[in-house]
Amino acid sequence: MGDGPSRIALVTGGSRGIGRACELALAGEGCEVAINYRKDSEAASRCVAQVEGIGRRAVAYRASVDSAEQDEQLVEAVLSDFGRVDVLVHAAGIASRGQSVADTDPEELDRVIRTHAIGAHHLCRLLVPQMRDKPRGDVVFVSSIATRIPVVNGAPYNMAKAAMEALALTLAKEERAHGIHVNVVAPSLVVTDMGRRLVKAALGVDDISSMDARAPFGRLCRPEDVASVVVFLCSDAARYMTGQVVTVDGGG
């Protein structure tokens, strides 16, 4: 991540899956990490211990990112504890329930879009201003190839990720003059708890590992595959990159 003082990263959805992999990878590159989680405090505590085992500072914060009020409380607490946030990785997400558009509960649609896209907007609104006077700020959104290859019976998820990408590309143009980089990582199906729920709901597949043989390189995408790209986008090697959607799908 470069020389100088440790960068401070806030990772949403950080107690498991892609979020967990991102915070461990960022810590490995010298970042201190604020770990956001929604309900699994034990998993979040394990993540704190793992980051500390790398030799970096970590603190866990419970907040549901779909709530503007809880986002405000989260940001206030993180800034109080760490003093600043240099990197925001929005990895929090929930799956659709596998219903057709005609059968989708309006509350589900609202909840999924709020978690992926509206919560991202709240966090950027709260954190971007304090990044502007720093040497560099980074915002990375974890999206999905579902924005270009929509999953049947997954409209809420597909719509939420598309809205989040629109936010990212808009923000990248707005904040480029302030030295803030905004990028998107869009993986294919990832082996996580949410990935397991997605394939069961949309495809009726109970064992996600059964899909490895048909995937590129003989396996589905892993959280660490996504995290390595997130780290790259926040590094000096990507200093001339912003407004990009980087696909991580093994070549399709």
N, C-alpha and C positions, 0 to 999 in steps of 0.2 A: 504493500500500500504506500510505499515511499518512506523517506526519512522524516524525522521530526517528531512532534508529540503524537501520542496515540489519537487516532480518530475515534469518534463516538458513533456507534451504529444503533439504531432502533429497528428491531425486526419484529413485525407483527406476525401472529400465528407461529410464534417461536418455540412452542413447547414440543413440537413433533414435526415430522415430515420435512418438507422443503425449508420451512422456517428454521428448524433445528439445524439442518445441514448448513444453511447460510450463516447462522451465527457462529458455528464452530469453524467454518472456513474463514470468516472475517476475523475471528479471534486469532486464528493461526497466522494471519497476516498482520497482527498487531493491534487490532481494534478492541476497545472496550465495548461491551454489549448490553443494551437494555432489551430485555426479553419480554415481549407482550404475549399473554395467553388469555384465553376466555374462561376456562373452567378447570382444567387439569393442573392443579397446583403441584401435585407430586411430580408430574412430568417436567413442569417448569423448574422445579427445584433440582431435578437431575441435570437439566441443561445448565443451570447456574454452576453446579459442581463440575461439569465437564469443561466449561469455559475457564473456570478457575484452575482446573487441572492443567490447562494450557499455559497458565500464568497470566491471564488477563482478568480484569474486573468484569463482573456481571451482576445484574440485579433484575429480578422478575417483577412484572407489573400485571395485575389482573384488570382487564378491560375488554368489553365487547366493542369492536371497532365500528359496528353499525350504529352506535349511539354517539351523537354529537357531544352530549354531556360527558360521557365516559372518555371520549377522545380528548376532550379538553382537560379532564382530570389526569389522564395518562401523560399528556405532554407536559403539564405543569409539574408532575412528580418527576419525570425524567430530567427535565431542565433543572429542577431544584437539586437533584442528586448528581448529575453529571456536568451541569453548566452549559451544555450545548448539545446539539445533534448534528453531525456532519453527514451521516448516511442514513437514509430511510429505505428499508426494504419492506415492501408491503406484500407479505406472503400469506396473510390470513385469507381463508376461503372456506366456503361450504358448498356441498354438492346439491344439484337438483335431485328431485325425488323420482325421476324417470317417467313423468307423465307427458302426454301429448299437450300441445297448446290448448286444445279444447277442454282438457281435463285438469289443467293446472289451477291450483288454489291461488287466488290473488295474493294471499298473505305470504305464500312461498316465493312468488315472484318478487314481492317487495323486500323480503328478508335477504334473498340471495343478491339482489342488486345493491342493497344497502351495504352488505358485507364487503363485496368486491370493489364496487365503484364509488358509492357515496362516502363510505368510510375512508377510502383513499383520498377523496377530495377534502374531507374534513382535516385529515392529518397533514396534507400538503398546505392547506390554508394556515394551519397552526405552526408548522415547522419551517416552511420555506423562507418566511421573512428573516428569521434568525440565521439562516444560511447565507444570506446575501452579502454580509460583510466578512465572510470567511474566505480563505484562499480558494476553497473549492467546496461545493456541495454535491451530493449524489442522491438521486431518487431512483430506485429500481422497483418496477412493478412485476410481479410474477403473474403472467397471463397464461395462455394456452393456445395450442393450434386450433382449438374449437372456434376461434374467431374467423378462421378461413376454411376450416373443415368442420362445420357444425355437427354436433352429435344429435341424432334423432332422439326425441323425448327429453331434450335437455335445454329447452329454450331459455329458462331463467339464467342458467349458467352461461350459455353462449352469449346472451344479451349483456350480462354483467361484465364479462371479460371484454367484450367489444367496447362497452362504455368506458371501462378502465383504460383501455388502450387509447381511446380518444382523449381522455384526460391527460395521459402521459405525453402524447404528441403535441397537445396544446401547451402544456406546461413547459415543455422543452423549448418552445419558441419564446414563450414569455420570459423565461428566466436565463436564457443563454447569455445575455449581457451581464448577468451577475455572477457568471462562472459556475452556474449550477447545471449539472448534467442530469438529464432525465431519460431513462431507457427502459425497455421492456424485455423480459426473457419469456419466451413462449414455448414451453415444452410440450411434447406429446404426452401420452398417458404415463404417469409416474407412479412407481410402486410406493404408495403411502396409504394411510387409513382412508383418506378421501378418495384416492384412486380406486381402492377396493369397493367403496360404496358406489362410485360412479359406474363401474363395470357391472356390478350386480344389478343396479337399478336400470341402466340403459340396455345392457346386453344379456342379463341373466347369467353372468359368469360368476360362480362362487369362489373359484381359486384363481386369483390374478396371475399367479406364476405359470399357469397353463398357457398363457399368452406369450411367454418368452420365446418359444421356438419360432413364432411367426414374426417376431420383431427384428428390426435391423441389428446387426452384430449379435444376434442370438439372445437378446434380452431386452426387456422394457427399460425405459429411462429410469434412473435412480435419482434420489434427491441430491446426491453429491454431484451428479452431472450438471444439474441446474445451478448448484451453489458455486461451482467453479467458474461459470459464466458470470454470475453476479459479482464475484470477487474481481474478475477481469474488468468488468464495466466500471468498477469503483477504483481501479488502479490507474497509475500514471500511463500505462500502456494504452489506455482508452481515453486519453486526454482530449482527443479530437472527435469523440463520438458523443452525440446526443440525438434524441428523437429517433432512436433505432429500435426496431423490434427484432430481436435475435432469436431465431427458431432453434430449438434443441430437440430434434426428433430423429437423430440417426440417419438423416437423409430422406426421411419419408417412407 
